[in-house]
């Protein structure tokens, strides 16, 4: 198989993996989101990427939902990292495919 075709298959595979990871993380995050939303637990989205600030300011306000808040934020951070890496790989493969196209 030619290099070009192999690179196209790798890019397609990474895109499929990206979609599957997205679906998996959505399922994991959704159950925590439902609990937090139903109980009116509200915090700014900027706190999701700042665990120290979350622990200091939000967790003391909602101690009964601390596990749900932590899990929700953890899964969102993980999904963002995985998606970022996969998108960089897809972009890199796209650049290589563009360079090696016939």
N, C-alpha and C positions, 0 to 999 in steps of 0.2 A: 504494500500500500504506500502511496506517496506521502511525503511529509505534510503536504497541504491537507490531504484528506484526514490524516491522523490528527492534525491540529484542530480541524473542524470538529471531529468527534470528541476531542478533549474539551473543547469549548462548550459543545452541546451537553456533554456529561456534567460539566461544572454548573451549567445553568439549571439542569434538572436537579442536581444536588442542592443548589441554592433554593429552589422552590420547595423541595422536600423539607429542608431545614426550617424554612419559613413556616410551613404548615405545622411542623412538630412544635416549634417554639410558640406559635399562636395558640395551640391547644394547651400547652403548659401554662402560658400567661393568662389565658382567658378565664380559667377557673378562679384564679386569684383576683383578677379584675372584677369579676362578677361579685365576689364577696366584698371587696373594697367599695365598689360602686353602690351596692345595695345598702351598705352601712354608712354611706356618706363620708368615707375617709377621703379627704382631699389634700393634695400636696402639689406643688409646682413640678412641672416635668424636668426642670433643671436639676432637681434633687436626685433624680434617678441615677445620674452619672456621678453623684457626689455622696458616697455612702457615709462619710463622716458627718456631713451636714444632716443627712437623713436620720442618723442615729441620735444626733444632738437635739434636733428640733421637731421632727415628726413623730418618731417612735414614742417619746414621752407623752405626746398628746393622745395617741391611740395605742396604749400598751396591750390591749386585748387583741389587736390585729397586727402585732409586731411580726409574727412569722409570715403572714400573708404579704405584708409590705416588703419584707426582706426578700422573699421568694419572687415576688413580682418584679422587683428591681433587678435582682440577680439574673433572672431569665432574660429580661430585656437587654441588660448589658452583654450577656453572652451572645444573644442573637445579633446584636449590633456588631460585635467583634467578628463573629463567624461570617456575617454578611459582608463586612468590609474586606476581609481576607479573600473571600470568594470573588467579590467584584474586582479586586485588584488582579487576581489571577485571570479572570475573564478578560479584563482590559489588556493585560500583558499578552495573552494568547491572541486577542484580536489584533494587536499591533504586529505580532509575529506573523500571523496569517496575512495581514495586509502587505507585509514586506515580502513574503514568499509566494504570493499569489502568482498565477501563471498569466 
